Amino acid sequence: MRLITHNMLQCHVKGCTKDNFPLKLEEIEIEELEAEFNADFIKSMLNRLDWKALAQTTFSLGIAQLPEEMPEELSDEMLEQLHHILLEIDITSGRMVCQGCNHVYPIRNGIPNMLLTESEV
Amino acid sequence: MLPTPDLSHLTSQDYRNVYEPSEDTFLLLDSLEEDQEYIKQLKPKICLEIGSGSGCVITFLGQIVGKNSVYITTDINPEAAKITQKTGKQNNIKIDAINTDLVNGILPRLENSIDIICFNPPYVITESSDINSSLIAASWAGGIKGREVTDRVLPYIPKLLAPGGSFYLLLIQDNKPQEIVEIMESYNLKYQLIKKRKAGIEQQFVLKFTKPL
């Protein structure tokens, strides 16, 4: 699971509506990928991202210190950094913890498990 | 003609756990191929396949769209999620597979965000209790009218689609496609029949529903 995908996942436990995004990554293992850089693609993805969640996640992982709000103009350097953060960091194992209800979603073989038990749905 | 994704990495053991691409899968591939000019001009940023099974369909979509998109898949079957990821890798398409039921865990975050959604649902008429009775049953057992799983997905589609985005859905005659068209039109989605084909006694259809810009 790349960080771009982490940026799309949220807790869906019944009744959990507060602090359910982003899910906090814990005890993760990372594999670095190599992806072709395309500035236009990164730019076109910006309006599909939740910037605050990305800034929070990359800061807590110690990967990057992004500005809290999305800058109006992005430098080439910033686009390259975003490319690396979003597309080249693959989380192979670990867990995602909801900051609202503490539900744990495991990640194994690079795949997040978002399944809930019947009582949680 | 575009090549069918390379599935040579999959073994008979894998097909005990995931649906082996069949006539229905190929009808969906042919539909995407026929619609490829439309798909390309959409310049999709995020593509989603619900219930990806072997990963054949999303990989084929990836071959059409190219590298500049994110491909996410869901499957309730953890083996399918693993195999989908492998199929992507085998064909040089990066897929982020998620082990989840239908679209659980991506809403409301991905509201108005997905350009292309594909779904080849479990469409066979069965007892309701057969749905999810095993990993492999989840790939085909559709309950009453073969519609129980599909009907759960439909209300999420207008939420997930980006303006101008499209949903490709495979159905058979028993599923009463006309009823589904009515449901989707009530959500203000535009309907188009892409393909129909007879496979044995089964009349199969691929329908496309598009969200207005």
HADDOCK unambig.tbl for C-alpha pairs under 7 A between the chains (distance, minus, plus):
assign (segid A and resid 1 and name CA) (segid B and resid 96 and name CA) 5.65 0.50 0.50
assign (segid A and resid 5 and name CA) (segid B and resid 96 and name CA) 6.99 0.50 0.50
assign (segid A and resid 8 and name CA) (segid B and resid 106 and name CA) 5.96 0.50 0.50
assign (segid A and resid 8 and name CA) (segid B and resid 109 and name CA) 6.12 0.50 0.50
assign (segid A and resid 8 and name CA) (segid B and resid 110 and name CA) 6.52 0.50 0.50
assign (segid A and resid 9 and name CA) (segid B and resid 105 and name CA) 5.45 0.50 0.50
assign (segid A and resid 9 and name CA) (segid B and resid 106 and name CA) 5.06 0.50 0.50
assign (segid A and resid 10 and name CA) (segid B and resid 105 and name CA) 5.13 0.50 0.50
assign (segid A and resid 10 and name CA) (segid B and resid 106 and name CA) 6.10 0.50 0.50
assign (segid A and resid 11 and name CA) (segid B and resid 105 and name CA) 5.89 0.50 0.50
assign (segid A and resid 12 and name CA) (segid B and resid 104 and name CA) 6.68 0.50 0.50
assign (segid A and resid 12 and name CA) (segid B and resid 105 and name CA) 5.42 0.50 0.50
assign (segid A and resid 41 and name CA) (segid B and resid 68 and name CA) 6.04 0.50 0.50
assign (segid A and resid 45 and name CA) (segid B and resid 45 and name CA) 6.75 0.50 0.50
assign (segid A and resid 48 and name CA) (segid B and resid 113 and name CA) 6.33 0.50 0.50
assign (segid A and resid 111 and name CA) (segid B and resid 97 and name CA) 6.03 0.50 0.50
assign (segid A and resid 111 and name CA) (segid B and resid 98 and name CA) 5.74 0.50 0.50
assign (segid A and resid 111 and name CA) (segid B and resid 99 and name CA) 6.74 0.50 0.50
assign (segid A and resid 112 and name CA) (segid B and resid 98 and name CA) 5.46 0.50 0.50
assign (segid A and resid 112 and name CA) (segid B and resid 99 and name CA) 6.12 0.50 0.50
assign (segid A and resid 113 and name CA) (segid B and resid 98 and name CA) 6.45 0.50 0.50
assign (segid A and resid 113 and name CA) (segid B and resid 99 and name CA) 4.77 0.50 0.50
assign (segid A and resid 113 and name CA) (segid B and resid 100 and name CA) 6.33 0.50 0.50
assign (segid A and resid 114 and name CA) (segid B and resid 99 and name CA) 5.91 0.50 0.50
assign (segid A and resid 114 and name CA) (segid B and resid 100 and name CA) 4.95 0.50 0.50
assign (segid A and resid 114 and name CA) (segid B and resid 105 and name CA) 6.41 0.50 0.50
assign (segid A and resid 115 and name CA) (segid B and resid 99 and name CA) 6.73 0.50 0.50
assign (segid A and resid 115 and name CA) (segid B and resid 100 and name CA) 4.93 0.50 0.50
assign (segid A and resid 115 and name CA) (segid B and resid 101 and name CA) 6.51 0.50 0.50
